[in-house]
């Protein structure tokens, strides 16, 4: 029925009913949210008892302060065992499909990321097999381009980002003394969007037109010349974006609202800080990507001309909008790794982090600067000289806060009592190899030099040094560091060190020769090449297969640790500080249902008195 044909009486009645329902729901929500909050805080002390596997504890709350005043034996607790207080949901579906527990959702994110890491890695193996020798060897050129595109999309959106969100889910509530994430149901939803997104994306491999082959950047006009796979790619990107935005909102709400009393912002661990800043980046740039790809969709299917030059559009505009998302995105993938390394190095150096506040300000500076450097990806498109100069200097400026971080990590290790367990080895490799990636980035920032390097393997070498030896090594370091806390078992240290040395040597054999290929002028994203590049490509491919096989060892180590191993204590590492090391290993299903009483040794930084 047309709206105009609705009688006025009916319309006014429906409007009235709608308003009444809206007011009623608002009032109900206000009452529910205000339950407990409206009651004034009693001035007299409040006593209550909690129980765990170690016994009963008498607590007193005076105003907002909370402290333990006594301990006693709890026979019932000992008889039942500590785990009975966890109240895990029964059944696979209830436990995992409908989970609202931050630890379970964190685990699902990490498992999903590991699976996608191997899918994206298999595609990289196809690329390196084809490039082992000059000439067309194994696959058609169009399939090669599909592999380069899919490899990047899966590694970025399916492996690195979900892995960091998984670590955030697991660790942030533990680090700030929160019982869970602020929005647990939304947490569940933000995870379960991902399998559907990647099913959409991977289904394109089975279409007549094949998978997307226009590069992960989706540049028009190339991306507009593909088949219907572009629609599947764009809807998959939308789902990933929604998932990322919801995850970011959840992290911000948790950190700002659910810290235990005494955990001030500048007393939080660096990992929590880096994720708070990363979450703001995500909320700022994901809608930009959504807008850009939606315009691409309408260009392809609805005859608009946003990026179609024939219709008066501008393909370079897409590049600007894409990289306004794309450059902050690369920092979204590295800032949490900075946080992980800033946790690990002080632990194994047995020394507080040097320049804690400077580290926080450096991360915030990097995040701000990431928004104003995007066009350094576009020096060759014909920008005005003034624009090129501006983006060159702005890019170089990012080296300053990054240099501050590297300086502070090195200063933390200076004259310390270091030991070299597997997490520390990966953290050290991160500092050294990420710095190499940073320096090659500075080289690319110089406009006249970039004209030579642009779209060559030098760029590929640069971003793999920051994303593989940066982000991926950071994730692996974090996994080894917190795995005993998650599983309650110690991983096999000998296998861990074999995994480290094999990964570190092979990753350099894989990516270092690509600098030379790029300097010699080998273009990226091509299946065939001049015979002059044959030797370095062969070395690179050997490194690639070696690195890929080594990660199977990592998967085995994780599986072995989950199944069993030496029992982990609550404080797994000798020099570790922070709230996560005050709960038992494995971390119980529910933690911090009562806010912890903060003492100095529980804080990763600062003291409770000021």
Residue pairs with C-beta under 8 A, 6 or more apart in sequence:
41 63
41 64
43 63
45 60
45 61
45 62
46 60
46 61
46 62
47 58
47 59
47 60
47 61
47 69
48 58
48 59
48 61
49 56
49 57
49 58
49 59
50 56
50 57
50 59
50 593
50 594
51 57
51 74
51 76
51 77
51 85
52 74
52 77
52 82
52 85
53 77
53 78
53 81
53 82
53 83
53 85
53 584
54 77
54 82
55 71
55 72
55 73
55 74
55 77
55 78
56 71
56 72
56 73
56 74
56 77
57 68
57 70
57 71
57 72
58 68
58 69
58 70
58 71
58 72
59 66
59 67
59 68
59 69
59 594
60 66
60 67
60 69
64 261
65 261
66 261
66 594
66 595
66 597
67 597
68 597
77 85
82 584
82 588
83 588
85 588
85 590
86 588
86 589
86 590
87 589
87 590
88 95
88 589
89 95
89 98
89 99
95 104
96 104
96 108
97 192
98 188
99 105
99 108
99 188
100 180
100 184
100 185
100 187
100 188
101 180
101 184
101 589
101 590
102 169
102 170
102 173
102 180
102 181
102 184
102 187
103 169
103 170
103 486
103 587
103 589
105 169
105 181
105 187
105 188
105 191
106 166
106 167
106 168
106 169
106 170
106 171
107 166
107 170
107 486
108 166
108 191
109 162
109 163
109 165
109 166
109 169
109 191
110 162
110 163
110 166
110 167
110 170
110 479
112 158
112 162
112 166
112 191
112 194
112 195
113 158
113 159
113 160
113 162
113 163
113 166
113 475
114 159
114 163
114 555
114 558
116 154
116 155
116 158
116 159
116 162
116 198
117 155
117 158
117 159
117 163
117 472
117 551
118 551
118 555
119 154
119 158
119 202
120 150
120 151
120 154
120 155
120 158
120 159
121 548
121 551
123 147
123 150
123 151
123 154
124 147
124 151
124 544
124 548
125 544
125 545
125 548
126 138
126 139
126 144
126 147
127 144
127 147
127 148
127 151
128 540
128 541
128 544
128 545
129 137
129 138
129 541
130 136
130 137
130 138
130 139
130 144
130 527
131 527
131 529
131 537
131 540
131 541
132 537
132 538
132 541
133 534
133 537
133 538
134 528
134 529
134 530
134 531
134 533
134 534
134 537
135 528
136 527
136 528
139 147
139 527
141 527
141 528
142 210
142 213
143 210
144 527
145 213
145 214
145 215
145 525
145 527
146 205
146 210
146 211
146 212
146 213
148 215
148 525
149 211
149 212
149 213
149 214
149 215
149 216
150 201
150 202
150 205
150 211
150 212
152 215
152 216
153 201
153 212
153 216
153 233
154 198
154 201
155 467
156 216
156 329
156 333
157 197
157 237
157 240
158 194
158 198
159 472
160 333
160 467
160 471
160 472
160 475
161 240
161 244
161 332
161 333
162 194
163 475
164 275
164 278
164 333
164 336
164 337
164 471
164 475
165 190
165 244
165 247
167 271
167 336
167 340
167 475
167 478
167 482
168 247
168 251
168 275
168 336
169 181
169 187
170 482
170 486
171 271
171 272
171 482
171 580
172 178
172 181
172 251
172 254
172 255
172 271
172 272
172 275
173 179
173 180
173 181
173 254
173 258
173 591
173 592
174 485
174 579
174 580
174 583
174 587
174 591
174 592
175 268
175 269
175 271
175 272
175 578
175 579
175 580
175 604
176 254
176 255
176 258
176 259
176 260
176 263
176 268
176 272
176 579
177 259
177 260
177 263
177 579
177 592
177 595
177 596
177 598
178 254
178 258
178 259
178 260
178 592
179 258
179 590
179 591
179 592
179 593
181 187
181 250
181 251
181 253
181 254
182 250
182 253
182 254
182 257
182 258
183 249
183 250
183 253
183 254
186 246
186 249
186 250
187 246
187 247
187 250
189 246
190 242
190 243
190 244
190 246
190 247
190 250
191 243
193 239
193 240
193 242
193 243
193 246
194 239
194 240
194 243
196 239
197 236
197 237
197 239
197 240
197 243
198 236
200 232
200 235
200 236
200 239
201 232
201 233
201 236
203 232
204 210
204 211
204 212
204 229
204 232
204 233
205 211
207 227
207 228
207 229
207 232
208 227
209 226
209 227
209 228
209 229
210 227
210 229
211 229
212 218
212 223
212 226
212 229
212 230
212 233
213 226
214 222
214 223
214 225
214 226
214 230
215 222
215 525
217 319
217 322
217 326
218 230
218 233
218 293
218 296
218 318
218 322
219 315
219 318
219 319
219 322
220 296
220 299
220 307
220 308
220 315
220 318
221 307
221 308
221 309
221 315
223 230
223 296
223 300
224 230
224 296
224 299
224 300
224 307
224 308
230 296
230 297
230 300
231 297
231 300
231 301
234 293
234 294
234 296
234 297
237 289
237 290
237 293
238 290
238 293
238 294
241 286
241 287
241 289
241 290
244 282
244 286
245 282
245 283
245 286
245 287
247 279
247 282
248 278
248 279
248 280
248 282
248 283
248 286
249 279
249 283
251 275
251 276
251 279
252 276
252 279
252 280
252 283
255 268
255 272
255 275
255 276
255 279
256 276
259 265
259 268
260 579
260 592
260 595
260 596
260 598
261 595
261 598
262 597
262 598
262 603
262 608
263 579
263 598
263 603
264 606
265 273
266 356
266 357
266 360
266 605
266 606
267 603
267 604
267 605
267 606
268 276
268 604
268 605
269 339
269 343
269 578
269 604
269 605
270 338
270 339
270 342
270 343
270 353
270 356
270 359
270 360
270 363
270 604
270 605
271 336
271 339
271 340
271 342
271 343
271 478
272 339
273 339
273 359
273 360
273 363
274 335
274 336
274 338
274 339
274 342
274 363
275 335
275 336
275 339
277 335
277 363
277 364
277 367
278 331
278 332
278 335
278 336
278 367
280 367
281 328
281 331
281 332
281 335
281 367
281 370
282 332
284 328
284 371
285 324
285 325
285 328
285 329
285 332
286 325
288 321
288 324
288 325
289 322
289 325
289 329
291 321
292 318
292 321
292 322
292 325
295 304
295 306
295 307
295 318
295 321
296 306
296 307
296 318
298 304
298 306
299 305
299 306
299 307
299 308
299 313
304 311
304 313
305 311
305 312
305 313
306 313
306 314
306 317
306 318
307 313
307 314
307 315
307 317
307 318
308 315
309 315
316 378
316 381
316 382
319 377
319 378
319 381
320 374
320 375
320 378
323 374
323 375
323 377
323 378
324 371
324 374
326 374
326 377
327 370
327 371
327 373
327 374
327 376
327 377
328 367
328 370
328 371
330 370
330 463
330 466
330 467
331 366
331 367
331 370
333 467
333 471
334 434
334 466
334 467
334 470
334 471
334 474
335 363
335 366
335 367
336 474
337 430
337 470
337 471
337 473
337 474
337 475
337 478
338 363
338 405
338 474
339 363
340 427
340 474
340 475
340 477
340 478
340 481
341 409
341 427
341 430
341 431
341 474
341 477
342 353
342 359
342 405
342 409
343 478
343 481
343 578
343 604
344 423
344 424
344 426
344 427
344 477
344 478
344 481
345 353
345 409
345 412
345 413
345 424
345 427
345 431
346 352
346 353
346 412
346 575
346 577
346 604
347 423
347 424
347 481
347 573
347 575
347 576
347 577
348 418
348 419
348 420
348 421
348 423
348 424
348 427
348 573
348 575
349 412
349 413
349 416
349 417
349 418
349 575
350 416
350 417
350 418
350 574
350 575
351 412
351 413
351 416
351 417
351 575
352 412
352 605
353 359
353 408
353 412
353 604
353 605
354 408
354 409
354 411
354 412
354 414
355 404
355 407
355 408
355 411
356 605
356 606
358 404
358 408
359 404
359 405
359 408
361 401
362 401
362 402
362 404
362 405
362 408
363 401
363 405
365 400
365 401
366 398
366 401
366 402
369 394
369 397
369 398
369 401
370 398
372 394
373 391
373 394
373 395
373 398
374 391
375 383
375 387
375 391
376 391
376 392
376 394
376 395
376 444
376 445
376 450
379 388
379 391
379 447
379 450
379 451
379 454
380 450
380 451
380 454
380 455
383 391
388 447
389 447
392 445
392 446
392 447
395 441
395 442
395 445
396 442
396 445
399 438
399 442
402 438
406 431
406 435
406 438
409 431
410 431
418 424
419 574
420 428
421 480
421 493
421 496
421 573
422 480
422 491
422 493
422 496
422 497
422 499
422 500
423 477
423 478
423 480
423 481
425 497
425 500
425 504
426 473
426 474
426 476
426 477
426 480
426 500
427 474
427 477
429 469
429 473
429 500
429 504
430 469
430 470
430 473
430 474
430 477
433 465
433 469
433 470
433 473
433 504
433 507
433 508
434 465
434 466
434 469
434 470
434 473
436 465
436 469
437 462
437 463
437 464
437 465
437 466
437 469
437 470
438 466
440 458
440 461
440 462
440 465
440 515
441 462
441 466
443 449
443 453
443 458
443 462
444 450
444 453
444 458
444 459
444 462
452 521
453 459
453 518
453 519
455 523
455 524
455 525
456 517
456 518
456 519
456 521
456 522
456 523
456 524
457 514
457 515
457 517
457 518
457 522
457 523
457 524
458 514
458 515
458 517
458 518
458 519
459 518
459 524
460 511
460 514
460 518
460 524
461 511
461 512
461 514
461 515
461 517
461 518
464 510
464 511
464 514
465 511
468 507
468 511
469 507
469 511
473 503
476 503
476 554
479 558
480 491
480 496
481 573
482 580
483 491
483 558
483 561
484 490
484 491
484 561
484 568
484 572
484 585
485 568
485 572
485 580
485 581
485 583
485 585
485 586
485 587
486 586
486 587
487 561
487 562
487 565
487 568
487 585
487 586
488 567
488 568
488 584
488 585
488 586
489 561
489 562
489 563
489 564
489 565
489 566
489 567
489 568
490 561
490 565
490 566
490 567
490 568
490 572
491 557
491 558
491 560
491 561
491 565
492 557
492 560
492 561
492 565
495 553
495 556
495 557
495 560
496 557
498 553
499 550
499 553
499 554
499 557
502 546
502 550
502 553
503 547
503 550
503 551
503 554
505 546
506 543
506 544
506 546
506 547
506 550
507 543
507 547
508 543
509 539
509 540
509 542
509 543
509 546
509 547
510 540
510 543
510 544
510 546
510 547
511 540
511 543
513 536
513 537
513 539
513 540
513 543
514 536
514 540
516 536
517 533
517 536
517 537
517 540
520 532
520 533
522 529
522 530
522 533
529 537
568 585
568 586
569 585
570 581
570 582
570 583
570 584
570 585
571 581
571 582
572 581
572 585
573 581
577 601
577 602
577 603
577 604
578 602
578 603
578 604
579 592
579 596
579 598
579 602
579 603
580 587
582 596
582 602
583 591
583 592
596 602
598 608
599 608
600 607
600 608
